[in-house]
Amino acid sequence: MNGIDDNRLKETRAKLKELLVTGLELEDVTPDEIADDEALFGEGLGLDSLDAVEIVVILERHFGLKIKDMSTGRKAFQSIDTLAKYVCDNTPSKED
């Protein structure tokens, strides 16, 4: 896990769930209902390519991150857990 602090990862997961529910206007799901390892696309949460674009915007706006290539996006966008790890790996912690 590249030395990511467990509390920071937990907080990032919770923040991402909130941002996805509000930013993507998910009406039938609450942040607490999204499992950390649930697939974001397809059979999981059921997001589509337009949602992926919005997630890119959310990452830029809230974390200052840019997804530069599709292979990075595909890996990071698998689940809340992979997305949180990507955010934590690519943003400085508050202690830095």
Number of C-alpha atoms within 10 A of each C-alpha: 9 7 7 12 11 10 9 15 19 15 12 19 25 17 14 23 21 16 17 19 16 13 15 16 11 13 8 7 11 13 17 10 10 21 16 18 12 15 19 21 16 9 9 14 15 10 15 11 9 9 17 17 10 14 21 16 17 19 17 13 11 11 14 12 16 14 15 9 8 9 10 11 17 14 12 18 20 16 22 23 21 18 23 24 20 18 20 21 15 13 12 10 11 6 4 5
